[in-house]
Amino acid sequence: MEALHPTAKLMQGLQFAASKHRTQRRKDNETPYINHPINVATILAVEGGITDESVLIAALLHDTVEDTDTTFEEIKQHFGVEICEIVREVTDDKSLEKQERKRLQIEHAAMSSFKAKLVKLADKLDNLRDLRRKPPIGWSLERQEQYYVWAKKVVDNMRGTNPVLERELDVIFKEKKLL
């Protein structure tokens, strides 16, 4: 099989994610879900200076297994082992209780690969920007504050990965008086 040009493979990742998330909305019930993976990949490329195709494709696919009917095998088949492994590292086990998933994200952040940390940092940055812009429907101020505190714990375990993204996250944490 002939190798695809990086742009072609990236577009296949975008198309795959768009298809998988096509019926979903963000927690504000308005924003198309696909905007989130696109934002995560864009944050990495534009703000983080990341050009690594596997990281950018994994960013597009990072929620497909967790939030759709996609399997890791499907990711591996379409995009290869490396991208599959990055997606695996950033995917929560939905069979666990929410609090346990959150605890494990904090714990696993420090042990994640460099590429998975990049995706996770950009994911947290986009989620926090969304939370500032338009909180999820039904989230009290207390729940929003708890999310900021928890996100900072995750981010703190990935410090030293990408100073630019970390500075952007710190701007938000300072606003919330968490720094």
Residue pairs with C-beta under 8 A, 6 or more apart in sequence:
4 12
6 53
9 53
9 57
9 79
10 53
10 56
10 57
10 60
12 78
12 79
13 56
13 57
13 60
13 61
13 79
13 83
14 38
14 41
14 60
16 60
16 61
16 64
16 78
16 79
17 34
17 37
17 60
17 61
17 64
18 34
20 64
20 68
20 69
20 70
21 32
21 33
21 34
21 37
21 63
21 64
21 67
21 68
22 34
24 32
24 33
24 34
24 67
24 68
25 31
25 32
25 33
26 32
26 33
26 35
26 36
26 130
26 136
27 136
27 137
27 139
28 130
28 134
28 135
28 136
28 137
29 137
30 134
31 130
31 134
33 63
33 67
36 63
36 126
36 127
36 130
37 59
37 60
37 61
37 62
37 63
38 60
39 126
40 59
40 60
40 62
40 119
40 122
40 123
40 126
41 56
41 57
41 59
41 60
41 122
43 122
43 125
43 126
43 165
44 50
44 55
44 56
44 59
44 118
44 119
44 122
44 165
45 51
45 56
47 164
47 165
47 168
48 118
48 121
48 122
48 162
48 164
48 165
49 164
50 56
50 118
50 162
52 115
54 80
54 82
54 83
54 86
54 115
55 86
55 115
55 118
55 119
57 79
57 83
58 83
58 86
58 87
58 90
58 115
58 116
58 119
59 118
59 119
59 122
59 123
61 70
61 75
61 79
61 83
61 87
62 86
62 87
62 90
62 91
62 119
62 123
63 91
64 70
64 75
64 87
65 71
65 72
65 75
65 87
65 88
65 91
66 91
66 92
66 94
72 84
72 87
72 88
75 83
75 84
75 87
76 83
76 84
85 113
86 113
86 115
86 116
86 119
89 108
89 112
89 113
89 116
90 112
90 116
90 119
90 120
90 123
92 101
92 104
92 105
93 101
93 104
94 101
96 104
102 150
105 154
106 150
106 153
106 154
106 157
107 157
109 117
109 120
109 154
109 155
109 157
109 158
110 157
110 158
112 120
112 158
114 161
117 158
117 161
117 162
118 161
118 162
118 165
120 154
120 158
121 155
121 158
121 161
121 162
121 165
121 166
121 169
122 165
124 151
124 154
124 155
124 169
125 165
125 168
125 169
125 172
127 147
127 151
128 147
128 148
128 151
128 169
128 172
129 172
131 144
131 147
131 148
132 172
132 175
135 144
139 147
145 176
148 172
148 173
148 176
148 178
149 178
151 169
152 169
152 173
152 178
155 166
155 169
155 173
158 166
159 166
170 179
173 179
